[in-house]
Amino acid sequence: MNWLADLIYPRQCFACGASAPQDFRYFCWDCWADIQPLEPPFCHRCGDPVSGAVEHQFVCYACSGTMPFYNFARSVSRYSGVVGDALRHLKYEQAIWLAPDLSKLLAATVRSEYSKERFDVVIPVPLHATRRRERGYNQSALLAQALATQLETTFIGKGLKRIRPTISQTNLTAGDRLSNVSGAFEIGKSKAIVGRKVLLVDDVMTTGATVNACAKTLKKSGAQSVHVITVARG
């Protein structure tokens, strides 16, 4: 019945209002063409881009000083333009219908950057129960569930729990971000991740403090590996 819904409610591009193609239900090709994917040179471990010409594989200063608990982290693009607008609407304006389109971008990046990996489970970065009730949903869980379907692997929505509320990381320094999320997570379904290769999903990664705290919890609970994928890099 999708054809009937499209007839009654014609699909338009979220960004510019033009007719959207079938592959992306709410974004037109022109707007997707404006997305600037993250490309090398970037840190081999955390995926943080650097300026200038770097022709060899390298690890950034931050990762060299304190190696992250996750194996690798990658993102689709910068937190700007169409992607930034879409994520803000998804997160703050109930635009949950954007998650399937954004998950297609995630899936393409996973297949490109993690082509040799076969993940056993896909787990989202969790919200605290209070924040989850206020918002009505966890945007990272929506992305992770749609991504798991694309990758034909298992989605575990309660693989992690946020056991204490944390303030927004947006205006915090790198050090304060680490303190803010320290001890904030615990394992949910521990038996489901023991010995498994985990793909951890979040909407935006900035310093990586949140995904690193999640990866630490997953690794200590028996995960074989933890790779991170986010839609945007802040």
N, C-alpha and C positions, 0 to 999 in steps of 0.2 A: 504493500500500500504506500510505499515511499513516493511513487509517482503521483498519487492523489494529494499527499501532503505538499509536494512541491508545486502542484497546480494551484492549490488553495493559498499556500504560503510560499511564494517564489523565493528561492534561496538567493540571498544577496551577500556580497563581500562585506565582512564585518568592518574592514578598514576604509573602503572607498565607496561601497554601495553598488558596485558593478555586479553583474551576474556571476555567480560562483560556479566553477566547474564541478563535475561529479566527483573527482578524486578528493578535492578539498571542499567540504560542504559550505564553509562560511568564509573562504578566502579566495580571491581571484588570483590567476597566475601572475598578473603584473605586480600585485602586492607581495606575493611570495618571492618574486624575482628581486625585490628590493632588500630582502633579508641578507645580511652579511654573515655568512657562516664563519665560525672560528676556525682558522687555519694556522698551520705552523708559520713562524716559530712560536711554540708554547712549551711550558714545562712538561717534560715527559710524565711526571707523576701527577701533578694537580691540574694540568691543562690550562694554566694561567698564561695568556698571550704576552709576548714582549715585543717591543719595537725594534726595528733594525733587522739586519740580515744575520741570521744564525743558521749555518748550514750543517750543524751536527746536533745529535740528540743531547739535551742538557736537562739538568734538574735545578730549579730555582733556589735562591738563597734560603727562602722560608722552609722548603722541603728538605734541603740539605742540613739545616740546623736541627729540625725536629721532623723526622720522617712521619708522614701521616699514617694512620692505621688502615685507611683504605688502600687498595692496590693501585688504582688509577682513578682519575676523575676527568670527565669530558662534558662539554656543553654544546648545544646547537649553535647559539649565537650570543652576541652581546645583549644586555638588557636595555634595548632601545628600539625605536621605530615600531613596526608592526608587532614584533614579538613582545616588546615591553608593554605596549597598549593591550595586547591580548591577555598577557599574564595579570595585569592590573585589573582588568574586567573579570577574569576568571576568579581571582582571589578576593576581590573586594565588592564586586557588583553582581554576584550570583550568576555569572555567565558560564555555567557548567557545560553548556552545549559546545563550548570551544575546545574542551578537553580532547575529543577524538581527533580533531585536526592537528592539535599540538602533539598528540601522541605519535602521529605519523612522522613528524619531524624528529622526535626522539628515536623512533625505530630506525629511521634512515641513518642517524648518527651512530647508533649502537652497531648496526651492520657494517658501517664504515670503520669506526674507531676500535671496535671490539670484534673484529671479523673472525678471530681465532678462538673466541670464548663461546662456551655454551652454558648459559645460566640455568640453574635449577629452579630458582625462585626469584620473583620480583617483589620488593618490599618498599613501601613509601616511608618517607620521614613523617612521623606522627605529629598530630597536634595534641595539646593537653585537652582533657575532657571538657574543661570550662570553655576554652576557645572553640572547640568543636561544636558545642551546643550553641554558642553565640553565632557562629558563622553558618551552621547547618550542614557543613560538609568539610572534608579535608581535600583541598585542591591537589595536593601531591598524590593522594590515594586515587583520585579520579584519573590522573595522568598515568599512574602506575598500573592500574587495572586495565586501562585501554592499551597500554604498551604491552602488558603480558599477553593480551589477546593477539596483538600484532606479531609477537615473537613466538606464540604458541607454547608458552611456558606457564608455570604456576604462579598465581598472584596470592600473596599472604598479606591481607590488609592489617592484621594485628600481630605482625612479626615483631614489632617494637611498640613500646608504650612510653609516652612522655609522662613521667611520674610527678613532676612539679611544674608549675607554670613558669614561663620565662618571658621577659619583656622583649619587645621587638628589637631585632639586631640592627635595624637600619641605621641608627645614629650612634652606634657604639664603636669604640676603637677595637682594633684587633685583639688586644689583651682582654678588654671587657667582654668581647664576644666569647672568648674561651671560658671565662669565668661564668658567664651567663648560662651556658649549656652544660657546664661540668656537672656530671652526676644527674643530669636531667632525664636520662633514658634507662630503661631496663628492657630485658627481653620479654617478648610475649609468648609465642609458641616456640619454646626452645627446641623441642624435638624436631620441629620442621626445618631448622636451619643447621643442625649438627652435620658437619661434613659436606655442606652444600655450598655451591657457588652462587653468591647473592648479587643481584643487581639492585642497588639502592637508588630510589628516585626522589627528586625534589624539584620544585619549580625554578628556584634561583639559587646559585652558589656565588658567594662573595669571597670571604676569606676562607671558607671551608670549615669553619668551626663546628657548625651543626652536623654536617655529614660526617665529619671526623669523629665526633662524639658518638654518633650512631654506629659507625664502623667499629669503633673501639668496643662497644657493647656487643655487637654481633660477633666479632672475632673472639672475645673472651667467653662467649657462650657456645663456641664451637664451629662457627662458619669457616669453611675452607678458604674462601676469598670474598672480598667485598669490592665491587666496582661501582662507581657513582656515575649517574647520568642526570643532567638537568637541562631544562629548556634554555635557560639563559645564564650568562656569567655576568655578575654585577661589577 
